[in-house]
């Protein structure tokens, strides 16, 4: 059970008067009677996997979803009127908020965390029967404010599970209390190593920050195996700080092996860190942190320098999911430690892809709930480029025109244009539509139309260019904004290439309709705990359109209920 109490201070930077606020309740996607189940379509098949039967009948007996205990005015303590519409929470304000106003309110909530091995969901825990321990990967675990943009107002589309997130930025100070034999990784940088690590671990951690040629083991496999047999009754509180992030996630377990190394990115040295149980070895010790390093180096060279102080890769079975500075990745060897080429390639690919999401959409902040291709397509292209440069032994046909040829010869009646609302794309078409086709189009543009030298120059420099370009969504690099969708098409010329020629190559990929820009106004954040004790102090920097005055930093204190 995760129980929390959060205090939100919201600034209205919009010119509109706001009479209510919207929050996101992602956990309600697993509540009884959720909208996903009500609207899901399927097809009759000759056979289905046995694991689907308990899910269909709720034989697991899981009762998911947020339980909202109260919503109160932070000053008066009076109850506020609110309503829940599936995965959205509307809070009615006692007084309308004019431009420049701020308002603070408190939400108390809880939910039961799930066994993610039983559900195809992003967060949860995995239990290891052999040693009686669990690995917790906690995500989308607190009510988060919705985006209010300058085009359509509130982005309050329901969370259906496929279309991901529309979020804005804040600064976090997070304290997570866990058993003292746990290792914790999270969005942000650890602030109190002397309070939670042993003397040897502190020395290794400091050495890792200055080591660039190979990972340093902060917790070895032998040490992790020893802790698996222990059950510490003591508690330790890990504190993390993160600036300019649009979300917060964390992972914790006594099973974790921990290695790290520094990566040179311009004048910065972000720390690449991997957390994984012994079940991930020997593959994870060999490849995970190396893959983080390769991703940060190639993406930074191709686009903009990675601005965050760290990047985690956490091993979670059968998964690939990204959050700011931390991602959860699959790729598990067999029980005897052997693994196939397919497992190796899948593990390398998913780490590159999920770490790469720190660039898109964690910094170039597109609206994933509306358009999945804006981050997934560009990220899939750069994932392929990273593998092409750093992994000559890895197949890179996916995301290339040749790799997409078989799909494109398929039934056109079942296909959707790339620029199609995320949750309306059939599940079987989602991968090719949001990932493969955009990556193939960019590969075609690079290798055939513009040539690598010209394309790479534009991709690298476009965030400093104020005029039109077919790659102009990247003008939002390091601007922490949501780029307009239509700027993917642009106007004028592309590095002396007539736009009409470039556009003609995209006609089978993009439709004729245009989409909406996403530039944010204000935002707050805060969460809490789960049998873990967590307290947060959040500094939330409101974000507005370029012509609008930004609000100053505002401190918000949130204390969890254990």
C-alpha positions in Angstrom: 0.0 0.0 0.0 1.3 3.4 -1.0 -0.2 6.2 1.1 0.5 9.9 0.5 -0.3 13.5 1.3 0.7 16.1 -1.2 0.6 19.9 -1.1 0.3 21.6 -4.4 0.8 25.3 -5.1 -0.4 26.2 -8.6 0.4 29.4 -10.4 -1.8 30.6 -13.2 0.5 32.0 -16.0 -2.2 31.8 -18.6 -4.3 34.8 -19.8 -7.5 32.8 -19.1 -9.3 32.8 -15.8 -9.2 29.3 -14.2 -12.2 28.1 -12.2 -11.0 24.5 -11.8 -7.8 22.5 -12.0 -7.2 19.0 -13.4 -5.0 16.3 -12.0 -3.9 12.9 -13.5 -4.8 9.7 -11.7 -2.9 7.1 -13.8 -3.4 4.3 -11.3 -7.1 4.4 -12.1 -6.3 2.7 -15.3 -6.4 -0.5 -13.2 -9.5 0.3 -11.1 -12.7 -1.7 -11.5 -14.8 -0.4 -14.4 -11.9 1.5 -15.9 -12.3 3.1 -19.3 -9.7 1.0 -21.0 -11.6 -2.2 -20.2 -14.9 -0.5 -21.3 -13.6 0.6 -24.7 -11.1 -2.1 -25.5 -11.7 -4.1 -28.7 -10.3 -7.5 -29.5 -10.5 -10.2 -32.1 -11.2 -13.9 -31.8 -8.2 -16.1 -32.1 -7.7 -19.9 -32.3 -5.8 -19.9 -29.0 -4.6 -17.5 -26.3 -1.9 -17.7 -23.6 -3.0 -19.2 -20.3 -1.8 -16.1 -18.4 -4.6 -14.0 -20.1 -7.4 -16.0 -18.3 -6.8 -14.6 -14.8 -6.5 -11.1 -16.2 -9.8 -11.4 -18.0 -11.6 -12.7 -15.0 -9.7 -10.7 -12.4 -8.7 -14.0 -10.7 -5.8 -12.2 -9.1 -8.3 -10.3 -7.0 -6.3 -7.0 -7.4 -8.1 -3.8 -6.6 -6.2 -1.1 -8.3 -6.7 2.7 -8.6 -6.2 5.7 -6.4 -8.3 6.1 -3.3 -8.7 9.8 -2.7 -9.2 10.4 1.0 -9.6 14.2 0.8 -9.0 17.4 -1.2 -8.6 20.5 1.0 -7.7 24.1 0.9 -4.2 24.4 2.2 -4.9 27.6 4.1 -8.3 27.0 5.6 -8.4 23.3 5.7 -11.9 23.3 4.3 -12.9 20.5 1.9 -12.9 21.3 -1.8 -15.5 20.1 -4.2 -14.0 17.6 -6.6 -15.0 14.9 -9.1 -13.2 11.9 -10.6 -13.7 11.0 -14.2 -11.8 7.7 -14.6 -8.1 8.8 -14.7 -8.8 12.5 -14.2 -9.5 14.5 -11.1 -11.2 17.9 -11.3 -10.8 20.2 -8.4 -13.3 23.1 -8.3 -11.7 26.3 -7.0 -13.4 28.4 -4.3 -12.4 31.5 -6.1 -11.5 31.9 -9.8 -7.8 32.2 -10.5 -6.9 35.2 -12.6 -3.6 35.6 -14.5 -0.7 35.7 -11.9 -2.7 34.2 -9.1 -1.6 31.2 -7.1 -3.5 28.7 -5.1 -2.4 25.9 -2.7 -4.4 22.7 -1.9 -3.8 19.3 -0.3 -4.6 15.9 -1.6 -4.5 12.8 0.5 -4.5 9.5 -1.4 -3.4 5.8 -1.4 -3.3 2.8 -3.7 -2.3 -0.8 -3.6 0.9 -1.5 -5.6 0.7 -4.3 -8.1 2.7 -7.4 -9.0 3.9 -6.2 -12.4 4.7 -9.7 -13.5 0.9 -10.3 -13.5 0.0 -7.1 -15.4 1.4 -5.5 -18.5 2.0 -2.2 -16.7 4.9 0.2 -16.3 5.4 0.2 -12.5 5.1 -2.3 -9.7 7.2 -5.0 -8.1 8.7 -8.3 -9.1 8.9 -11.1 -6.5 11.7 -13.6 -6.6 10.5 -16.8 -4.9 14.0 -18.4 -4.7 15.2 -15.9 -2.2 12.0 -14.3 -1.0 12.9 -10.8 -2.0 11.3 -8.2 -4.3 12.5 -5.6 -6.7 10.3 -2.4 -6.7 10.1 -0.2 -9.7 7.8 2.7 -8.7 6.2 4.9 -11.4 3.1 7.1 -12.0 2.6 6.8 -8.3 1.2 10.2 -7.3 -1.6 12.5 -8.6 0.1 14.8 -11.0 -1.1 18.2 -12.4 -2.3 18.2 -16.0 -0.9 20.5 -18.6 -2.6 23.8 -19.5 -1.3 24.9 -22.9 -1.9 28.0 -25.1 -3.8 26.1 -27.8 -6.5 23.9 -26.3 -6.3 24.7 -22.6 -6.3 21.7 -20.3 -4.7 18.5 -21.7 -7.0 16.1 -19.8 -7.3 13.2 -22.2 -7.8 10.0 -20.4 -4.9 7.7 -19.7 -5.8 4.5 -21.5 -2.4 2.8 -21.2 -1.0 3.2 -24.7 -0.7 7.0 -25.2 1.7 8.1 -22.5 2.3 11.5 -20.8 1.8 15.2 -21.1 3.8 16.8 -18.2 5.6 19.9 -17.2 8.8 20.6 -15.2 9.6 21.0 -11.6 12.4 20.7 -9.1 12.3 17.9 -6.6 13.8 17.2 -3.2 12.7 13.6 -2.3 13.4 11.6 0.8 12.7 7.8 0.6 12.9 5.7 3.8 13.5 2.0 3.2 15.1 -0.9 5.0 18.8 -0.2 5.6 19.9 -3.1 3.4 18.1 -1.7 0.3 19.8 0.2 -2.5 17.7 3.0 -4.1 18.0 4.7 -7.5 15.8 7.6 -8.5 15.2 10.6 -10.6 18.0 12.9 -9.5 21.3 12.7 -7.7 21.9 11.2 -4.3 22.5 13.9 -1.7 23.4 12.0 1.5 25.7 9.1 0.6 27.4 9.3 4.0 24.0 8.5 5.7 23.0 5.5 3.6 26.2 3.9 2.3 29.1 2.1 4.0 32.6 3.5 4.1 33.7 1.2 1.3 30.6 2.1 -0.8 31.3 5.8 -0.4 34.9 5.4 -1.6 33.7 3.4 -4.6 30.9 5.9 -5.3 33.4 8.8 -5.3 35.8 6.8 -7.4 33.1 6.1 -10.0 32.4 9.8 -10.5 36.0 10.2 -11.7 36.4 6.9 -13.7 35.7 7.1 -17.4 37.1 3.8 -18.8 35.1 1.1 -17.0 32.3 0.8 -14.4 33.2 0.8 -10.7 31.2 -1.7 -8.6 29.7 0.1 -5.6 27.8 -3.0 -4.6 29.3 -6.3 -5.9 27.3 -9.4 -6.7 28.8 -11.2 -3.7 27.6 -8.3 -1.4 24.2 -8.3 -3.0 23.8 -12.1 -2.6 24.7 -11.8 1.1 22.1 -9.1 1.7 19.4 -11.3 0.0 19.7 -13.6 3.0 19.4 -10.8 5.6 16.4 -8.8 6.7 17.5 -5.5 8.2 15.1 -4.1 10.8 16.8 -0.7 10.6 15.7 2.1 8.3 17.7 4.5 6.1 16.5 7.6 4.3 17.8 8.3 0.9 17.6 11.9 -0.4 17.5 12.8 -4.1 17.5 16.2 -5.7 16.4 16.8 -9.3 16.0 20.0 -11.3 14.0 20.7 -14.4 12.3 17.3 -14.6 8.8 16.5 -15.6 8.3 13.5 -13.4 9.8 11.4 -10.7 10.3 7.6 -10.4 12.4 5.4 -8.2 13.5 1.8 -7.7 14.5 0.0 -4.5 15.6 -3.5 -3.5 18.1 -5.3 -1.3 18.9 -7.5 -4.4 20.6 -4.7 -6.3 24.1 -4.9 -7.7 25.3 -1.4 -8.4 27.9 -0.2 -10.8 28.6 3.3 -12.2 31.1 5.3 -14.3 31.5 8.9 -15.4 30.8 10.0 -19.0 32.4 13.0 -20.6 29.7 15.2 -22.3 31.1 18.6 -23.2 32.1 20.3 -19.9 29.8 17.9 -17.9 30.5 14.5 -16.5 27.1 12.8 -15.9 27.2 9.5 -13.9 26.0 6.4 -15.7 24.6 4.0 -13.2 23.1 0.5 -13.4 21.1 -1.4 -10.8 20.3 -5.1 -11.3 19.8 -8.3 -9.4 22.1 -11.3 -9.8 19.5 -12.7 -12.3 20.7 -10.1 -14.8 24.3 -11.3 -14.8 26.7 -11.8 -16.5 25.0 -9.7 -19.2 24.2 -6.7 -17.2 27.6 -6.2 -15.5 29.1 -6.4 -19.0 26.7 -4.3 -21.0 24.3 -2.0 -19.1 26.5 0.9 -18.0 28.4 0.7 -21.3 25.1 1.1 -23.1 24.2 4.2 -21.0 27.6 5.7 -21.9 27.3 5.1 -25.6 23.8 6.6 -25.6 24.7 9.8 -23.8 27.8 10.3 -26.0 26.1 9.6 -29.4 22.8 11.5 -28.6 24.8 14.4 -27.2 27.0 14.5 -30.3 24.0 14.4 -32.6 21.6 16.7 -30.8 22.4 18.7 -27.6 24.6 17.9 -24.6 22.9 15.9 -21.9 22.1 18.4 -19.2 21.3 16.0 -16.2 23.9 14.8 -13.7 23.1 11.1 -13.9 21.3 8.4 -15.9 20.2 5.1 -14.4 19.4 1.8 -16.1 17.5 -0.6 -13.8 16.9 -4.2 -14.7 13.2 -5.2 -14.6 12.1 -8.3 -16.5 10.2 -8.0 -19.8 10.0 -4.2 -19.8 11.3 -1.0 -21.3 10.0 2.2 -19.8 11.5 5.6 -19.3 11.3 8.4 -16.7 13.6 11.4 -16.1 17.2 10.2 -15.3 16.0 6.6 -14.7 14.6 3.8 -16.9 13.5 0.2 -16.4 14.8 -2.3 -18.9 14.5 -6.0 -19.7 17.0 -8.5 -21.1 17.5 -11.4 -18.6 19.8 -14.3 -19.2 18.8 -17.9 -18.5 19.1 -19.2 -15.0 22.5 -20.7 -15.8 23.8 -17.3 -17.0 23.8 -18.1 -20.7 22.0 -15.8 -23.2 21.3 -15.7 -26.9 22.3 -13.1 -29.4 18.7 -12.1 -29.5 18.7 -11.5 -25.7 21.9 -9.4 -26.0 20.6 -7.3 -28.9 17.3 -6.8 -27.2 18.9 -5.7 -23.9 21.3 -3.3 -25.6 18.5 -1.9 -27.8 16.1 -1.3 -25.0 18.7 0.4 -22.8 19.7 2.7 -25.6 16.1 3.5 -26.4 15.0 4.2 -22.9 18.0 6.2 -21.9 17.6 8.1 -25.1 14.1 9.1 -24.0 15.9 11.5 -21.6 16.3 13.7 -24.7 12.9 13.0 -26.2 10.5 13.7 -24.5 12.0 14.4 -21.1 13.7 17.6 -22.4 12.1 18.2 -25.8 8.8 17.9 -24.1 6.2 16.6 -26.6 2.7 15.6 -25.8 2.8 11.8 -25.8 -0.8 11.4 -24.9 -1.7 13.0 -28.3 1.2 12.1 -30.6 3.5 9.1 -29.8 5.6 9.5 -32.9 7.1 12.8 -31.9 9.3 11.3 -29.3 9.3 7.6 -30.3 10.1 8.2 -33.9 13.0 10.5 -33.4 14.3 8.4 -30.5 14.0 5.2 -32.6 16.1 6.9 -35.3 18.8 7.9 -32.9 18.7 4.5 -31.2 19.5 2.9 -34.6 22.2 5.4 -35.2 23.8 4.6 -31.8 23.8 0.9 -32.6 25.2 1.6 -36.1 28.1 3.6 -34.6 28.9 1.6 -31.5 27.5 -2.0 -32.0 28.7 -3.5 -35.3 27.5 -6.9 -34.1 23.9 -5.8 -33.6 21.2 -6.0 -36.3 19.9 -2.5 -37.3 17.2 -3.3 -39.9 14.4 -2.1 -37.6 13.8 1.6 -38.3 15.3 1.5 -41.8 13.4 1.8 -45.0 14.3 -1.8 -45.9 13.2 -3.0 -42.4 9.8 -1.4 -42.9 9.2 -2.6 -46.4 7.4 -5.8 -45.4 5.1 -3.9 -43.1 4.4 -1.2 -45.8 3.4 -4.0 -48.2 0.7 -5.1 -45.8 -3.0 -4.4 -45.6 -3.4 -0.6 -46.1 -6.9 -0.8 -44.6 -5.5 -1.7 -41.3 -2.8 1.0 -41.2 -3.1 4.5 -39.7 -1.1 7.7 -40.6 1.7 8.5 -38.3 0.0 11.7 -37.1 -2.8 9.8 -35.4 -3.9 10.2 -31.8 -2.0 7.7 -29.7 -4.8 5.7 -28.2 -6.7 5.4 -31.5 -3.8 3.5 -33.1 -4.5 -0.3 -33.2 -2.1 -2.1 -30.9 -0.6 -4.2 -33.7 0.1 -1.0 -35.7 1.5 1.0 -32.8 5.1 -0.1 -33.1 5.5 0.5 -36.8 3.4 3.6 -36.8 5.0 5.5 -33.9 8.5 4.0 -34.0 9.4 2.3 -37.2 8.0 4.6 -39.9 9.2 7.9 -38.5 12.7 6.3 -38.0 12.7 5.0 -41.5 11.7 8.4 -42.9 14.5 10.1 -41.1 16.9 7.5 -42.2 15.8 8.0 -45.8 16.2 11.8 -45.4 19.7 11.3 -44.0 21.1 8.7 -46.2 19.4 9.4 -49.5 18.0 13.0 -49.7 20.4 15.2 -47.7 23.4 13.0 -47.1 24.8 12.3 -43.7 27.0 15.3 -43.4 24.3 17.9 -44.2 21.6 16.0 -42.2 23.8 15.6 -39.1 24.8 19.3 -39.2 21.2 20.4 -39.3 20.1 17.9 -36.6 22.9 19.2 -34.3 22.4 22.9 -34.9 18.7 23.2 -35.5 18.0 24.2 -31.8 19.9 27.4 -32.4 18.2 28.2 -35.7 15.2 30.4 -35.6 14.0 29.9 -39.2 12.1 27.1 -40.8 13.4 23.6 -41.4 12.0 20.1 -41.9 13.7 19.3 -38.6 12.5 22.5 -36.8 10.8 20.8 -33.8 14.3 20.6 -32.5 14.3 24.4 -32.0 12.9 23.5 -28.6 16.1 21.8 -27.5 17.0 22.6 -24.0 14.2 25.1 -23.9 12.0 22.8 -21.8 8.9 23.4 -23.9 6.5 21.4 -25.9 7.4 21.9 -29.6 4.6 22.5 -32.1 3.7 19.4 -34.0 3.5 21.2 -37.3 7.1 22.4 -37.1 8.1 18.9 -38.0 7.0 19.8 -41.5 8.3 23.4 -41.7 8.6 25.5 -44.8 11.4 26.9 -47.0 14.5 24.9 -47.8 16.3 22.1 -45.9 20.0 22.7 -46.2 19.7 23.8 -49.9 17.3 21.0 -50.5 13.9 22.2 -51.9 11.3 21.5 -49.3 9.0 20.1 -52.0 11.5 17.3 -52.7 11.9 16.4 -49.0 8.1 16.5 -48.4 7.5 14.2 -51.4 9.4 11.5 -49.6 7.2 11.7 -46.5 3.7 11.5 -48.2 3.3 7.9 -47.5 4.1 8.5 -43.9 2.3 11.7 -42.8 -1.3 12.7 -43.5 -2.5 16.1 -44.8 -4.0 17.2 -41.5 -2.1 19.3 -39.1 -1.8 19.1 -35.3 -1.6 21.4 -32.4 1.3 23.1 -30.6 2.1 22.4 -27.0 3.6 25.2 -25.0 3.1 25.0 -21.3 1.9 27.3 -18.6 2.1 26.5 -15.0 2.7 23.3 -12.9 3.3 21.8 -9.5 4.2 18.3 -8.3 4.6 16.1 -5.3 4.0 12.5 -4.1 4.6 10.1 -1.3 5.1 6.6 0.0 4.4 2.9 0.1 5.3 1.0 3.3 8.4 3.0 2.4 8.4 6.3 4.1 8.9 9.2 1.7 8.9 12.9 2.2 9.4 15.5 -0.5 10.2 19.1 -0.8 9.5 20.3 -4.3 10.6 23.5 -5.9 8.4 23.9 -9.0 9.4 26.2 -11.7 6.3 27.3 -13.7 6.7 27.3 -17.5 4.9 29.6 -19.8 5.0 30.5 -23.4 8.0 32.6 -24.6 6.2 35.9 -24.5 4.7 35.4 -21.1 6.4 36.3 -17.8 7.6 33.3 -15.8 6.8 32.9 -12.1 9.6 32.6 -9.6 10.5 29.3 -7.8 8.0 28.3 -5.2 8.7 25.9 -2.4 6.2 23.1 -1.6 6.6 20.7 1.3 5.1 17.3 1.1 5.3 14.7 3.9 4.2 11.1 3.4 2.0 9.1 5.6 3.8 5.7 6.3 
